[in-house]
Amino acid sequence: MNQLNQNEVYTTKETQEILKVSNSTMKRMIKNGIIKAYKVGGTYRILGSEILKLISPEVESGVYKVYKKVKDKTRNVIENW
C-alpha cells in the first residue's frame, strides 16, 4: 500500500498496518471512538479520511493533551491511594 486515499474504504487489518498498531489497540481505538468505523456485514470498515484525520498534526497535539490529563489524573489517584 503506497498511498492512503481519503475516499477508499479500509478493513481494520489494513488500518492496523497503516497505523502500525496491534489488534487490541485497533479494537480499543474503535471502542473509544478515537477512530470512526462502520460495521458492514459483521466486520468494521474505516474510511481513508478517518485515518488521515487521526494522523494529522492537529489531532496529534490534541491526543497529547488528553494523554497528559489522563496521566496526571492517574498520578493523583495513585498518590491518594
C-alpha positions as CSV (number, residue, x, y, z in Angstrom):
1,M,0.0,0.0,0.0
2,N,1.8,3.1,-1.2
3,Q,-0.6,5.9,-0.7
4,L,-3.5,6.5,1.6
5,N,-6.6,7.5,-0.3
6,Q,-9.2,9.5,1.6
7,N,-12.1,8.1,-0.5
8,E,-11.0,4.5,-0.1
9,V,-12.6,2.1,2.5
10,Y,-10.1,0.1,4.6
11,T,-10.5,-3.0,6.8
12,T,-9.4,-3.0,10.3
13,K,-6.4,-5.2,9.3
14,E,-5.3,-2.7,6.6
15,T,-5.8,0.2,9.1
16,Q,-3.7,-1.6,11.7
17,E,-0.9,-2.0,9.1
18,I,-1.1,1.7,8.1
19,L,-1.1,2.9,11.7
20,K,1.4,0.2,12.9
21,V,-0.7,-0.8,15.9
22,S,-1.7,-4.1,17.4
23,N,-5.1,-5.8,17.0
24,S,-6.0,-5.0,20.6
25,T,-5.1,-1.3,20.1
26,M,-7.2,-1.2,17.0
27,K,-10.2,-2.6,18.9
28,R,-9.7,-0.1,21.7
29,M,-9.5,2.8,19.3
30,I,-12.8,1.8,17.7
31,K,-14.5,1.2,21.0
32,N,-13.4,4.5,22.5
33,G,-14.3,6.5,19.4
34,I,-10.7,7.5,18.6
35,I,-11.3,6.4,15.0
36,K,-14.7,6.2,13.5
37,A,-15.6,2.8,12.0
38,Y,-18.7,1.4,10.3
39,K,-19.9,-2.1,10.8
40,V,-20.7,-3.8,7.5
41,G,-21.7,-7.4,7.4
42,G,-20.3,-8.1,10.8
43,T,-16.9,-6.5,10.2
44,Y,-15.7,-2.9,10.6
45,R,-14.7,-0.7,7.7
46,I,-12.8,2.6,8.1
47,L,-12.8,5.5,5.6
48,G,-9.4,6.7,4.5
49,S,-10.4,10.2,5.5
50,E,-10.9,9.0,9.2
51,I,-7.3,7.6,9.1
52,L,-6.0,10.8,7.7
53,K,-7.7,12.8,10.5
54,L,-6.2,10.6,13.1
55,I,-2.6,11.1,11.8
56,S,-2.9,14.8,11.2
57,P,-0.8,17.2,13.3
58,E,-3.9,18.9,14.9
59,V,-5.1,15.5,16.2
60,E,-1.6,14.7,17.5
61,S,-1.5,17.8,19.7
62,G,-5.0,17.1,20.9
63,V,-4.1,13.5,21.8
64,Y,-1.1,14.7,23.8
65,K,-3.4,17.0,25.8
66,V,-5.7,14.1,26.6
67,Y,-2.8,11.8,27.4
68,K,-1.3,14.4,29.8
69,K,-4.7,14.8,31.5
70,V,-5.2,11.1,32.0
71,K,-1.6,10.7,33.2
72,D,-2.0,13.5,35.7
73,K,-5.3,12.1,37.0
74,T,-3.8,8.6,37.3
75,R,-0.8,10.0,39.2
76,N,-3.2,11.9,41.6
77,V,-5.3,8.7,42.2
78,I,-2.1,6.7,42.9
79,E,-0.7,9.3,45.3
80,N,-4.0,9.5,47.2
81,W,-4.3,5.7,47.4
